[in-house]
Amino acid sequence: MLELVFLDNHILGKDLEKEYQRLTENKENIQYDTIVERARKGDIICNDVIRRSYRHIGQSIAIVNSLLNPEVIVVHAISCEDDKEFMDIVDEHLRNVSYDKSVKLRLSNLKNEAKA
């Protein structure tokens, strides 16, 4: 089994903030936590930003899968409160672009302890 600590909320947060800026006309400068909060409340642009990031993560995991061919990939996402949606989107993208579709994708149970 190969375990990869894969998702750092600070890097993801900055990426989401930049993507939000790119997609909005008013160029409002909002923080990562606000994007997540607005997405949960139904903001279409914020939800789109989050879903795009999930697809990018899926693409990155597919690359790891192609390079290393592990049996299991364990994803760590500190701030991902909607684990099911996150995993569904990432897994769907992984299955669509990976040659070897037998890899198992798991969400880490370690929460904040995973970084240690």
N, CA, C and O atoms as a GROMACS GRO file, in nm:
protein
  464
    1MET      N    1   0.085  -0.118   0.000
    1MET     CA    2   0.000   0.000   0.000
    1MET      C    3   0.090   0.124   0.000
    1MET      O    4   0.188   0.131   0.074
    2LEU      N    5   0.055   0.220  -0.083
    2LEU     CA    6   0.128   0.346  -0.089
    2LEU      C    7   0.038   0.456  -0.034
    2LEU      O    8  -0.076   0.472  -0.080
    3GLU      N    9   0.087   0.530   0.064
    3GLU     CA   10   0.008   0.639   0.119
    3GLU      C   11   0.072   0.771   0.077
    3GLU      O   12   0.191   0.793   0.099
    4LEU      N   13  -0.007   0.857   0.017
    4LEU     CA   14   0.041   0.988  -0.025
    4LEU      C   15  -0.039   1.095   0.047
    4LEU      O   16  -0.161   1.100   0.036
    5VAL      N   17   0.030   1.180   0.121
    5VAL     CA   18  -0.037   1.297   0.178
    5VAL      C   19  -0.039   1.397   0.064
    5VAL      O   20   0.065   1.449   0.026
    6PHE      N   21  -0.156   1.424   0.011
    6PHE     CA   22  -0.166   1.483  -0.122
    6PHE      C   23  -0.217   1.625  -0.128
    6PHE      O   24  -0.177   1.699  -0.218
    7LEU      N   25  -0.302   1.666  -0.038
    7LEU     CA   26  -0.369   1.793  -0.057
    7LEU      C   27  -0.338   1.886   0.059
    7LEU      O   28  -0.376   1.858   0.173
    8ASP      N   29  -0.270   1.994   0.030
    8ASP     CA   30  -0.240   2.092   0.134
    8ASP      C   31  -0.339   2.206   0.120
    8ASP      O   32  -0.347   2.270   0.015
    9ASN      N   33  -0.414   2.233   0.224
    9ASN     CA   34  -0.522   2.332   0.219
    9ASN      C   35  -0.470   2.472   0.187
    9ASN      O   36  -0.543   2.550   0.127
   10HIS      N   37  -0.348   2.505   0.225
   10HIS     CA   38  -0.298   2.640   0.198
   10HIS      C   39  -0.272   2.659   0.049
   10HIS      O   40  -0.306   2.764  -0.007
   11ILE      N   41  -0.214   2.562  -0.016
   11ILE     CA   42  -0.190   2.571  -0.160
   11ILE      C   43  -0.323   2.570  -0.233
   11ILE      O   44  -0.347   2.652  -0.321
   12LEU      N   45  -0.409   2.477  -0.196
   12LEU     CA   46  -0.541   2.470  -0.258
   12LEU      C   47  -0.617   2.600  -0.237
   12LEU      O   48  -0.682   2.650  -0.328
   13GLY      N   49  -0.608   2.655  -0.117
   13GLY     CA   50  -0.678   2.779  -0.086
   13GLY      C   51  -0.636   2.892  -0.176
   13GLY      O   52  -0.721   2.964  -0.229
   14LYS      N   53  -0.507   2.911  -0.196
   14LYS     CA   54  -0.458   3.018  -0.284
   14LYS      C   55  -0.503   2.995  -0.427
   14LYS      O   56  -0.540   3.090  -0.497
   15ASP      N   57  -0.499   2.870  -0.471
   15ASP     CA   58  -0.544   2.838  -0.606
   15ASP      C   59  -0.692   2.870  -0.625
   15ASP      O   60  -0.732   2.924  -0.728
   16LEU      N   61  -0.772   2.837  -0.524
   16LEU     CA   62  -0.915   2.865  -0.532
   16LEU      C   63  -0.941   3.015  -0.536
   16LEU      O   64  -1.029   3.062  -0.609
   17GLU      N   65  -0.867   3.090  -0.457
   17GLU     CA   66  -0.884   3.236  -0.455
   17GLU      C   67  -0.852   3.295  -0.592
   17GLU      O   68  -0.924   3.384  -0.639
   18LYS      N   69  -0.746   3.248  -0.655
   18LYS     CA   70  -0.709   3.297  -0.788
   18LYS      C   71  -0.813   3.258  -0.892
   18LYS      O   72  -0.848   3.338  -0.980
   19GLU      N   73  -0.864   3.136  -0.882
   19GLU     CA   74  -0.966   3.091  -0.978
   19GLU      C   75  -1.095   3.172  -0.961
   19GLU      O   76  -1.159   3.206  -1.060
   20TYR      N   77  -1.132   3.201  -0.837
   20TYR     CA   78  -1.250   3.283  -0.812
   20TYR      C   79  -1.232   3.421  -0.875
   20TYR      O   80  -1.323   3.471  -0.941
   21GLN      N   81  -1.116   3.480  -0.855
   21GLN     CA   82  -1.087   3.612  -0.914
   21GLN      C   83  -1.100   3.606  -1.065
   21GLN      O   84  -1.153   3.699  -1.127
   22ARG      N   85  -1.052   3.498  -1.125
   22ARG     CA   86  -1.056   3.484  -1.271
   22ARG      C   87  -1.199   3.475  -1.324
   22ARG      O   88  -1.230   3.528  -1.431
   23LEU      N   89  -1.285   3.409  -1.248
   23LEU     CA   90  -1.422   3.384  -1.294
   23LEU      C   91  -1.521   3.496  -1.265
   23LEU      O   92  -1.626   3.504  -1.329
   24THR      N   93  -1.490   3.582  -1.169
   24THR     CA   94  -1.586   3.685  -1.132
   24THR      C   95  -1.558   3.816  -1.202
   24THR      O   96  -1.443   3.851  -1.228
   25GLU      N   97  -1.665   3.885  -1.232
   25GLU     CA   98  -1.652   4.015  -1.299
   25GLU      C   99  -1.618   4.127  -1.201
   25GLU      O  100  -1.549   4.222  -1.237
   26ASN      N  101  -1.666   4.115  -1.078
   26ASN     CA  102  -1.642   4.223  -0.981
   26ASN      C  103  -1.504   4.217  -0.918
   26ASN      O  104  -1.465   4.308  -0.844
   27LYS      N  105  -1.428   4.111  -0.946
   27LYS     CA  106  -1.291   4.094  -0.897
   27LYS      C  107  -1.279   4.109  -0.746
   27LYS      O  108  -1.178   4.156  -0.694
   28GLU      N  109  -1.385   4.067  -0.676
   28GLU     CA  110  -1.384   4.071  -0.530
   28GLU      C  111  -1.272   3.980  -0.477
   28GLU      O  112  -1.258   3.866  -0.521
   29ASN      N  113  -1.196   4.030  -0.385
   29ASN     CA  114  -1.087   3.955  -0.326
   29ASN      C  115  -1.138   3.885  -0.200
   29ASN      O  116  -1.147   3.947  -0.094
   30ILE      N  117  -1.170   3.757  -0.212
   30ILE     CA  118  -1.220   3.683  -0.095
   30ILE      C  119  -1.126   3.569  -0.062
   30ILE      O  120  -1.051   3.521  -0.148
   31GLN      N  121  -1.130   3.527   0.062
   31GLN     CA  122  -1.044   3.422   0.112
   31GLN      C  123  -1.106   3.284   0.087
   31GLN      O  124  -1.225   3.270   0.060
   32TYR      N  125  -1.020   3.185   0.097
   32TYR     CA  126  -1.059   3.045   0.075
   32TYR      C  127  -1.181   3.004   0.158
   32TYR      O  128  -1.276   2.945   0.106
   33ASP      N  129  -1.178   3.036   0.288
   33ASP     CA  130  -1.289   2.998   0.377
   33ASP      C  131  -1.421   3.057   0.330
   33ASP      O  132  -1.526   2.993   0.341
   34THR      N  133  -1.417   3.178   0.279
   34THR     CA  134  -1.539   3.244   0.229
   34THR      C  135  -1.590   3.174   0.104
   34THR      O  136  -1.711   3.159   0.086
   35ILE      N  137  -1.499   3.133   0.017
   35ILE     CA  138  -1.540   3.060  -0.104
   35ILE      C  139  -1.611   2.931  -0.065
   35ILE      O  140  -1.717   2.899  -0.119
   36VAL      N  141  -1.552   2.857   0.029
   36VAL     CA  142  -1.612   2.731   0.074
   36VAL      C  143  -1.749   2.757   0.137
   36VAL      O  144  -1.845   2.686   0.108
   37GLU      N  145  -1.757   2.858   0.223
   37GLU     CA  146  -1.883   2.891   0.289
   37GLU      C  147  -1.991   2.928   0.188
   37GLU      O  148  -2.105   2.882   0.197
   38ARG      N  149  -1.955   3.012   0.092
   38ARG     CA  150  -2.052   3.053  -0.011
   38ARG      C  151  -2.094   2.935  -0.099
   38ARG      O  152  -2.210   2.925  -0.140
   39ALA      N  153  -2.002   2.847  -0.127
   39ALA     CA  154  -2.035   2.728  -0.207
   39ALA      C  155  -2.138   2.643  -0.134
   39ALA      O  156  -2.232   2.592  -0.195
   40ARG      N  157  -2.120   2.627  -0.004
   40ARG     CA  158  -2.216   2.549   0.076
   40ARG      C  159  -2.354   2.614   0.080
   40ARG      O  160  -2.455   2.545   0.094
   41LYS      N  161  -2.357   2.747   0.066
   41LYS     CA  162  -2.484   2.819   0.068
   41LYS      C  163  -2.547   2.829  -0.071
   41LYS      O  164  -2.654   2.888  -0.088
   42GLY      N  165  -2.480   2.769  -0.172
   42GLY     CA  166  -2.540   2.763  -0.304
   42GLY      C  167  -2.487   2.862  -0.405
   42GLY      O  168  -2.543   2.872  -0.515
   43ASP      N  169  -2.383   2.936  -0.374
   43ASP     CA  170  -2.324   3.029  -0.470
   43ASP      C  171  -2.269   2.949  -0.589
   43ASP      O  172  -2.183   2.863  -0.572
   44ILE      N  173  -2.321   2.978  -0.707
   44ILE     CA  174  -2.288   2.900  -0.826
   44ILE      C  175  -2.140   2.913  -0.863
   44ILE      O  176  -2.075   2.813  -0.894
   45ILE      N  177  -2.087   3.034  -0.860
   45ILE     CA  178  -1.947   3.054  -0.899
   45ILE      C  179  -1.854   2.986  -0.798
   45ILE      O  180  -1.758   2.919  -0.838
   46CYS      N  181  -1.882   3.003  -0.670
   46CYS     CA  182  -1.797   2.939  -0.568
   46CYS      C  183  -1.804   2.788  -0.578
   46CYS      O  184  -1.703   2.719  -0.563
   47ASN      N  185  -1.922   2.735  -0.602
   47ASN     CA  186  -1.937   2.591  -0.619
   47ASN      C  187  -1.859   2.543  -0.740
   47ASN      O  188  -1.795   2.437  -0.734
   48ASP      N  189  -1.863   2.618  -0.849
   48ASP     CA  190  -1.789   2.583  -0.969
   48ASP      C  191  -1.638   2.584  -0.943
   48ASP      O  192  -1.566   2.496  -0.990
   49VAL      N  193  -1.592   2.682  -0.868
   49VAL     CA  194  -1.450   2.691  -0.834
   49VAL      C  195  -1.406   2.567  -0.755
   49VAL      O  196  -1.302   2.508  -0.784
   50ILE      N  197  -1.485   2.529  -0.658
   50ILE     CA  198  -1.454   2.411  -0.575
   50ILE      C  199  -1.453   2.284  -0.661
   50ILE      O  200  -1.360   2.204  -0.652
   51ARG      N  201  -1.555   2.267  -0.744
   51ARG     CA  202  -1.564   2.147  -0.827
   51ARG      C  203  -1.449   2.140  -0.928
   51ARG      O  204  -1.398   2.031  -0.956
   52ARG      N  205  -1.408   2.254  -0.982
   52ARG     CA  206  -1.293   2.256  -1.073
   52ARG      C  207  -1.167   2.209  -1.001
   52ARG      O  208  -1.087   2.134  -1.056
   53SER      N  209  -1.151   2.255  -0.878
   53SER     CA  210  -1.031   2.215  -0.802
   53SER      C  211  -1.034   2.064  -0.776
   53SER      O  212  -0.929   1.999  -0.780
   54TYR      N  213  -1.152   2.009  -0.748
   54TYR     CA  214  -1.162   1.864  -0.728
   54TYR      C  215  -1.120   1.789  -0.853
   54TYR      O  216  -1.052   1.687  -0.844
   55ARG      N  217  -1.160   1.840  -0.971
   55ARG     CA  218  -1.120   1.775  -1.096
   55ARG      C  219  -0.969   1.784  -1.117
   55ARG      O  220  -0.908   1.689  -1.167
   56HIS      N  221  -0.909   1.896  -1.080
   56HIS     CA  222  -0.763   1.910  -1.093
   56HIS      C  223  -0.692   1.812  -1.000
   56HIS      O  224  -0.590   1.752  -1.036
   57ILE      N  225  -0.747   1.795  -0.882
   57ILE     CA  226  -0.690   1.698  -0.788
   57ILE      C  227  -0.701   1.557  -0.847
   57ILE      O  228  -0.607   1.478  -0.838
   58GLY      N  229  -0.817   1.527  -0.906
   58GLY     CA  230  -0.836   1.398  -0.972
   58GLY      C  231  -0.733   1.375  -1.081
   58GLY      O  232  -0.680   1.265  -1.095
   59GLN      N  233  -0.705   1.479  -1.160
   59GLN     CA  234  -0.604   1.469  -1.266
   59GLN      C  235  -0.466   1.442  -1.207
   59GLN      O  236  -0.391   1.358  -1.258
   60SER      N  237  -0.433   1.512  -1.099
   60SER     CA  238  -0.302   1.491  -1.034
   60SER      C  239  -0.290   1.350  -0.979
   60SER      O  240  -0.185   1.287  -0.990
   61ILE      N  241  -0.397   1.301  -0.920
   61ILE     CA  242  -0.395   1.165  -0.866
   61ILE      C  243  -0.383   1.064  -0.980
   61ILE      O  244  -0.315   0.962  -0.965
   62ALA      N  245  -0.446   1.091  -1.093
   62ALA     CA  246  -0.435   1.002  -1.209
   62ALA      C  247  -0.290   0.996  -1.258
   62ALA      O  248  -0.243   0.890  -1.299
   63ILE      N  249  -0.221   1.108  -1.253
   63ILE     CA  250  -0.079   1.110  -1.292
   63ILE      C  251   0.003   1.025  -1.196
   63ILE      O  252   0.087   0.945  -1.239
   64VAL      N  253  -0.021   1.041  -1.066
   64VAL     CA  254   0.049   0.959  -0.966
   64VAL      C  255   0.019   0.812  -0.992
   64VAL      O  256   0.109   0.728  -0.985
   65ASN      N  257  -0.105   0.781  -1.021
   65ASN     CA  258  -0.144   0.644  -1.049
   65ASN      C  259  -0.068   0.588  -1.169
   65ASN      O  260  -0.021   0.475  -1.166
   66SER      N  261  -0.057   0.669  -1.274
   66SER     CA  262   0.013   0.624  -1.395
   66SER      C  263   0.163   0.605  -1.370
   66SER      O  264   0.224   0.512  -1.423
   67LEU      N  265   0.222   0.694  -1.291
   67LEU     CA  266   0.366   0.687  -1.267
   67LEU      C  267   0.406   0.575  -1.171
   67LEU      O  268   0.504   0.505  -1.194
   68LEU      N  269   0.329   0.559  -1.064
   68LEU     CA  270   0.369   0.467  -0.957
   68LEU      C  271   0.290   0.336  -0.954
   68LEU      O  272   0.335   0.238  -0.895
   69ASN      N  273   0.174   0.335  -1.016
   69ASN     CA  274   0.088   0.217  -1.020
   69ASN      C  275   0.065   0.156  -0.881
   69ASN      O  276   0.089   0.037  -0.861
   70PRO      N  277   0.018   0.238  -0.785
   70PRO     CA  278  -0.005   0.185  -0.650
   70PRO      C  279  -0.136   0.105  -0.644
   70PRO      O  280  -0.220   0.114  -0.734
   71GLU      N  281  -0.150   0.028  -0.539
   71GLU     CA  282  -0.275  -0.043  -0.517
   71GLU      C  283  -0.379   0.048  -0.453
   71GLU      O  284  -0.498   0.039  -0.483
   72VAL      N  285  -0.332   0.138  -0.365
   72VAL     CA  286  -0.420   0.228  -0.292
   72VAL      C  287  -0.358   0.367  -0.291
   72VAL      O  288  -0.237   0.382  -0.273
   73ILE      N  289  -0.440   0.468  -0.312
   73ILE     CA  290  -0.398   0.606  -0.295
   73ILE      C  291  -0.483   0.666  -0.184
   73ILE      O  292  -0.606   0.666  -0.192
   74VAL      N  293  -0.416   0.717  -0.080
   74VAL     CA  294  -0.485   0.777   0.033
   74VAL      C  295  -0.473   0.928   0.019
   74VAL      O  296  -0.363   0.982   0.013
   75VAL      N  297  -0.586   0.994   0.014
   75VAL     CA  298  -0.591   1.139  -0.004
   75VAL      C  299  -0.620   1.203   0.131
   75VAL      O  300  -0.704   1.157   0.208
   76HIS      N  301  -0.548   1.310   0.157
   76HIS     CA  302  -0.567   1.384   0.281
   76HIS      C  303  -0.618   1.522   0.246
   76HIS      O  304  -0.553   1.595   0.171
   77ALA      N  305  -0.733   1.560   0.298
   77ALA     CA  306  -0.789   1.692   0.273
   77ALA      C  307  -0.842   1.748   0.404
   77ALA      O  308  -0.949   1.709   0.450
   78ILE      N  309  -0.767   1.838   0.464
   78ILE     CA  310  -0.804   1.891   0.596
   78ILE      C  311  -0.939   1.959   0.595
   78ILE      O  312  -1.023   1.933   0.682
   79SER      N  313  -0.961   2.046   0.498
   79SER     CA  314  -1.079   2.132   0.503
   79SER      C  315  -1.197   2.078   0.425
   79SER      O  316  -1.296   2.150   0.406
   80CYS      N  317  -1.190   1.958   0.380
   80CYS     CA  318  -1.297   1.903   0.298
   80CYS      C  319  -1.406   1.845   0.388
   80CYS      O  320  -1.396   1.731   0.433
   81GLU      N  321  -1.507   1.924   0.414
   81GLU     CA  322  -1.615   1.878   0.501
   81GLU      C  323  -1.716   1.792   0.427
   81GLU      O  324  -1.784   1.709   0.487
   82ASP      N  325  -1.726   1.812   0.297
   82ASP     CA  326  -1.816   1.729   0.219
   82ASP      C  327  -1.735   1.621   0.150
   82ASP      O  328  -1.714   1.623   0.029
   83ASP      N  329  -1.688   1.525   0.231
   83ASP     CA  330  -1.599   1.422   0.182
   83ASP      C  331  -1.658   1.341   0.068
   83ASP      O  332  -1.587   1.307  -0.027
   84LYS      N  333  -1.787   1.310   0.074
   84LYS     CA  334  -1.849   1.227  -0.029
   84LYS      C  335  -1.844   1.294  -0.165
   84LYS      O  336  -1.804   1.231  -0.263
   85GLU      N  337  -1.883   1.421  -0.173
   85GLU     CA  338  -1.880   1.491  -0.302
   85GLU      C  339  -1.736   1.500  -0.354
   85GLU      O  340  -1.711   1.476  -0.472
   86PHE      N  341  -1.642   1.534  -0.264
   86PHE     CA  342  -1.502   1.543  -0.302
   86PHE      C  343  -1.454   1.411  -0.360
   86PHE      O  344  -1.398   1.408  -0.469
   87MET      N  345  -1.477   1.303  -0.288
   87MET     CA  346  -1.428   1.172  -0.332
   87MET      C  347  -1.497   1.126  -0.460
   87MET      O  348  -1.433   1.066  -0.546
   88ASP      N  349  -1.627   1.154  -0.474
   88ASP     CA  350  -1.698   1.114  -0.595
   88ASP      C  351  -1.640   1.183  -0.719
   88ASP      O  352  -1.619   1.118  -0.822
   89ILE      N  353  -1.615   1.313  -0.709
   89ILE     CA  354  -1.563   1.388  -0.823
   89ILE      C  355  -1.420   1.344  -0.855
   89ILE      O  356  -1.387   1.321  -0.971
   90VAL      N  357  -1.336   1.332  -0.753
   90VAL     CA  358  -1.198   1.292  -0.774
   90VAL      C  359  -1.193   1.150  -0.831
   90VAL      O  360  -1.119   1.124  -0.926
   91ASP      N  361  -1.272   1.059  -0.774
   91ASP     CA  362  -1.272   0.921  -0.821
   91ASP      C  363  -1.323   0.912  -0.965
   91ASP      O  364  -1.267   0.837  -1.045
   92GLU      N  365  -1.427   0.986  -0.997
   92GLU     CA  366  -1.480   0.984  -1.134
   92GLU      C  367  -1.373   1.030  -1.233
   92GLU      O  368  -1.354   0.967  -1.338
   93HIS      N  369  -1.305   1.137  -1.201
   93HIS     CA  370  -1.201   1.186  -1.291
   93HIS      C  371  -1.086   1.086  -1.300
   93HIS      O  372  -1.033   1.062  -1.409
   94LEU      N  373  -1.048   1.029  -1.188
   94LEU     CA  374  -0.942   0.929  -1.186
   94LEU      C  375  -0.977   0.812  -1.278
   94LEU      O  376  -0.894   0.767  -1.356
   95ARG      N  377  -1.099   0.764  -1.268
   95ARG     CA  378  -1.143   0.649  -1.351
   95ARG      C  379  -1.148   0.686  -1.499
   95ARG      O  380  -1.120   0.602  -1.585
   96ASN      N  381  -1.185   0.810  -1.530
   96ASN     CA  382  -1.197   0.851  -1.670
   96ASN      C  383  -1.062   0.867  -1.739
   96ASN      O  384  -1.052   0.844  -1.859
   97VAL      N  385  -0.959   0.907  -1.666
   97VAL     CA  386  -0.832   0.938  -1.732
   97VAL      C  387  -0.721   0.837  -1.703
   97VAL      O  388  -0.617   0.841  -1.770
   98SER      N  389  -0.738   0.748  -1.608
   98SER     CA  390  -0.632   0.652  -1.574
   98SER      C  391  -0.639   0.528  -1.663
   98SER      O  392  -0.747   0.480  -1.698
   99TYR      N  393  -0.521   0.480  -1.696
   99TYR     CA  394  -0.513   0.354  -1.770
   99TYR      C  395  -0.550   0.238  -1.680
   99TYR      O  396  -0.632   0.153  -1.716
  100ASP      N  397  -0.489   0.234  -1.560
  100ASP     CA  398  -0.518   0.128  -1.464
  100ASP      C  399  -0.629   0.175  -1.371
  100ASP      O  400  -0.607   0.262  -1.286
  101LYS      N  401  -0.745   0.119  -1.386
  101LYS     CA  402  -0.862   0.163  -1.309
  101LYS      C  403  -0.882   0.080  -1.182
  101LYS      O  404  -0.983   0.096  -1.114
  102SER      N  405  -0.787  -0.007  -1.150
  102SER     CA  406  -0.803  -0.094  -1.034
  102SER      C  407  -0.757  -0.029  -0.904
  102SER      O  408  -0.782  -0.084  -0.796
  103VAL      N  409  -0.691   0.086  -0.911
  103VAL     CA  410  -0.643   0.152  -0.790
  103VAL      C  411  -0.760   0.188  -0.698
  103VAL      O  412  -0.867   0.229  -0.744
  104LYS      N  413  -0.737   0.171  -0.569
  104LYS     CA  414  -0.839   0.208  -0.470
  104LYS      C  415  -0.806   0.348  -0.418
  104LYS      O  416  -0.692   0.377  -0.384
  105LEU      N  417  -0.906   0.433  -0.413
  105LEU     CA  418  -0.890   0.569  -0.364
  105LEU      C  419  -0.958   0.579  -0.228
  105LEU      O  420  -1.076   0.547  -0.215
  106ARG      N  421  -0.884   0.623  -0.128
  106ARG     CA  422  -0.937   0.634   0.009
  106ARG      C  423  -0.910   0.773   0.063
  106ARG      O  424  -0.810   0.837   0.028
  107LEU      N  425  -0.999   0.820   0.148
  107LEU     CA  426  -0.980   0.945   0.219
  107LEU      C  427  -0.917   0.912   0.355
  107LEU      O  428  -0.967   0.825   0.426
  108SER      N  429  -0.811   0.981   0.389
  108SER     CA  430  -0.741   0.956   0.514
  108SER      C  431  -0.830   0.983   0.634
  108SER      O  432  -0.911   1.076   0.633
  109ASN      N  433  -0.817   0.901   0.736
  109ASN     CA  434  -0.889   0.921   0.862
  109ASN      C  435  -0.807   1.002   0.962
  109ASN      O  436  -0.854   1.026   1.073
  110LEU      N  437  -0.688   1.042   0.924
  110LEU     CA  438  -0.597   1.107   1.019
  110LEU      C  439  -0.628   1.253   1.046
  110LEU      O  440  -0.578   1.309   1.144
  111LYS      N  441  -0.709   1.315   0.960
  111LYS     CA  442  -0.748   1.456   0.976
  111LYS      C  443  -0.624   1.543   0.995
  111LYS      O  444  -0.532   1.535   0.914
  112ASN      N  445  -0.619   1.626   1.098
  112ASN     CA  446  -0.507   1.719   1.117
  112ASN      C  447  -0.375   1.649   1.153
  112ASN      O  448  -0.269   1.710   1.141
  113GLU      N  449  -0.380   1.525   1.195
  113GLU     CA  450  -0.260   1.451   1.232
  113GLU      C  451  -0.182   1.404   1.111
  113GLU      O  452  -0.066   1.366   1.125
  114ALA      N  453  -0.241   1.404   0.991
  114ALA     CA  454  -0.176   1.350   0.872
  114ALA      C  455  -0.051   1.428   0.835
  114ALA      O  456   0.045   1.370   0.786
  115LYS      N  457  -0.050   1.558   0.858
  115LYS     CA  458   0.068   1.638   0.822
  115LYS      C  459   0.188   1.600   0.905
  115LYS      O  460   0.301   1.607   0.857
  116ALA      N  461   0.166   1.559   1.028
  116ALA     CA  462   0.278   1.522   1.114
  116ALA      C  463   0.344   1.397   1.058
  116ALA      O  464   0.441   1.348   1.116
   0.00000   0.00000   0.00000
